[in-house]
Amino acid sequence: MAEMRRPLTRIDRVFAELAARNCAAFITFVTAGDPDLATSARILDGLPDAGADLIELGMPFTDPMADGPAIQAASLRALKAGTTLKLTLDLVRLFRIKNDSTPIVLMGYYNPIYSYGVERFIADALQVGVDGLIVVDLPPEEDNELCLPVLKAGLSFVRLATPTTDDRRLKRVLTNTSGFVYYVSITGITGAASANPAIVAREVARLRRQTDLPIAVGFGVRTADQAAAVARVADATVIGSALVARVAEGLDSSGAPRPHLIGDMLGFVRELADSVHRARL
Amino acid sequence: MATAKTRVSARRTAKKKVKRGATTPPRNTFRSGPDENGHFGIYGGRFVAETLMPLVLELEQAYSAAKADPKFHAAMEYYFKDYIGRPSPLYLAQRLTDHCGGAKIYFKRDELNHTGAHKINNCIGQILLAKRMGKRRIIAETGAGQHGVATATVAALFDLPCVVYMGETDIERQQPNVFRMKLLGAEVRPVSSGSRTLKDAMNEALRDWVTNVKDTFYIIGTVAGPHPYPMMVRDFQSVIGREAREQMLEHERRLPNTVIACIGGGSNAMGLFYPFLDDAEVKMVGVEAAGHGIESGHHAASLSAGRPGVLHGNRTYLLQDEDGQIKEAHSISAGLDYPGIGPEHSWLHDAGRVSYVSATDNEALDAFQLCSKMEGIIPALEPSHALAHVFRIAGKLPKDHIILVNLCGRGDKDIFTVAKALGLKL
């Protein structure tokens, strides 16, 4: 039976182009609306030029159970600044006016989406130019909620695989995964421990035996050296906590962004991106 | 379309079913939940991160094996009787009955349990399961500290290290329980994120669990969380309702007319209600914490003022804003100070089997004092909410109406909070 070929997505194109150059992708995570909507929009705009190949945009939530202190704090800053899911989608809309090639994957928890309404959310996400979703608290057991409608609508649903996902379960985790697979390199919350490169290499090989999708690795990666080590064995390196910590450092005592916050932040992104892109040279 | 042959065999099976039904009559039941995926109607489920999913599945398997093992039940019964002091008495509160001048008021005295609340029932069940599973470290969340004390107690008894997460706000208002946990050898970790109460303690416990997946057993204190917790905690707490039902039949030769319990997460209520759910003549009322009043916005009444959402591994009624962000709950009672409720309660609410009402901080304080003075029983602030509703309705009911209320905890831990609320200094 002839399989229907779906059109190449922005995510597919980015990974294909980088693979052709034998280069890993650098994925940045920032929280939408952190520290405020205007600054967040300017950070987003600057990320592709600073070397981000794909952007994970955090949808802030009051109770981010899988996140460490850095991303918890970022979420609270964003909520305090008035960020809602609607405004998060607006950030993507603004970004797409200037950039039509860098994929944006929204990452967060299910309740704000459920509250927004699944159908309405998918329609709006497609319309503003979102490419995929990562929803931490929706395992395959809850695929009917959001994953299946999202795939049907043509968005990617990027699933997390973890050290506790054994081979049998991995099959189930990969079944409805699209775009890429996100390997969580530690058991723990974001920004907590550091990943062990040897174990990461072994785990990526384990995933490769079951999927042809690109494999991104995150959760335990903070420094340029760690990012490069991951880039040698995986298709992408994800850095989040270390980036939002830079946002925190760029705030004055009243919580307002200092003038150099965006420059410092993008400078750090450039340093990490260079390290990832040169890792295999 | 069915062929003649399959139709015949279908009829035969139906016949067989009817025959078998002669011994256990098939009927509509409120006691069949959850389904295999942990759903009570649209509520419940397993909304957890992938890292935890294999652990949750392992727990479900281990629990269903334990449930089928007579040795597990024998061990539970042993600790229930000789360690907790079960069965807890059913007590006719005669002076309060006379005072209200209407319905007969019975207390199910779970405040007489070892550690002073119903929480220990569940902890014994879960620690026996943890032992069976070979887990070597225990974690828990706590609000009022009753579940923390109960967990620290069983961890001491079974010689396992124990970490209890507790919001900083709760630590301030529940000092006696904090010290108790420490005496029992547990480490109390203050939680400073969010509203610094029970919900944040639960977030932090989940973060610990996701980090220490190999050896840690998470003893959840209420009928919430990912499947199988709501079912498992309900099963362990159902001893309350089973005993009360039998005792009532013995005392009064009939079932109560109305059964009442307070609700935070809802474990004492679920434990009391469950064995009565299919007794259609028994009316059930859950009492949520209305804090400063529902209209004030400072309350913990998820069913009265919330809507369905997903938090802490299950879908249930939640206090949340328009954007799906979780709101902070408020109650004078730390044990009720939670923006959600167990999923089975959400289902029973929608199905109309249980009615859910609320009582304010002040109503609970009044009930606390009235019960202390008239019965010589200082109740915890949590069941004081249930008592407040009892005092609201008892006088209007006929004298042959029987109310059964769960006195799920004693008030020693609350004396400082109550003194402060009454403007007294200890």
Chai-1 contact restraints between the chains, C-beta under 6 A:
chainA,res_idxA,chainB,res_idxB,connection_type,confidence,min_distance_angstrom,max_distance_angstrom,comment,restraint_id
A,T62,B,Q325,contact,1.0,0.0,6.0,A-B,restraint_1
A,T62,B,I326,contact,1.0,0.0,6.0,A-B,restraint_2
A,D63,B,N203,contact,1.0,0.0,6.0,A-B,restraint_3
A,D63,B,I326,contact,1.0,0.0,6.0,A-B,restraint_4
A,M65,B,N203,contact,1.0,0.0,6.0,A-B,restraint_5
A,M65,B,L206,contact,1.0,0.0,6.0,A-B,restraint_6
A,A66,B,A49,contact,1.0,0.0,6.0,A-B,restraint_7
A,Q72,B,S193,contact,1.0,0.0,6.0,A-B,restraint_8
A,T84,B,D323,contact,1.0,0.0,6.0,A-B,restraint_9
A,L85,B,D323,contact,1.0,0.0,6.0,A-B,restraint_10
A,Y110,B,V310,contact,1.0,0.0,6.0,A-B,restraint_11
A,N111,B,G309,contact,1.0,0.0,6.0,A-B,restraint_12
A,N111,B,V310,contact,1.0,0.0,6.0,A-B,restraint_13
A,N111,B,G324,contact,1.0,0.0,6.0,A-B,restraint_14
A,P112,B,D323,contact,1.0,0.0,6.0,A-B,restraint_15
A,P112,B,G324,contact,1.0,0.0,6.0,A-B,restraint_16
A,Y114,B,V310,contact,1.0,0.0,6.0,A-B,restraint_17
A,S115,B,G324,contact,1.0,0.0,6.0,A-B,restraint_18
A,V136,B,A49,contact,1.0,0.0,6.0,A-B,restraint_19
A,D137,B,F47,contact,1.0,0.0,6.0,A-B,restraint_20
A,D137,B,V48,contact,1.0,0.0,6.0,A-B,restraint_21
A,P139,B,E50,contact,1.0,0.0,6.0,A-B,restraint_22
A,P139,B,M53,contact,1.0,0.0,6.0,A-B,restraint_23
A,E141,B,R46,contact,1.0,0.0,6.0,A-B,restraint_24
A,L160,B,E50,contact,1.0,0.0,6.0,A-B,restraint_25
A,T162,B,E50,contact,1.0,0.0,6.0,A-B,restraint_26
A,T162,B,T51,contact,1.0,0.0,6.0,A-B,restraint_27
A,T164,B,T51,contact,1.0,0.0,6.0,A-B,restraint_28
A,T164,B,P54,contact,1.0,0.0,6.0,A-B,restraint_29
A,T164,B,V213,contact,1.0,0.0,6.0,A-B,restraint_30
A,T187,B,T51,contact,1.0,0.0,6.0,A-B,restraint_31
A,T187,B,V213,contact,1.0,0.0,6.0,A-B,restraint_32
A,G188,B,T211,contact,1.0,0.0,6.0,A-B,restraint_33
A,I189,B,R207,contact,1.0,0.0,6.0,A-B,restraint_34
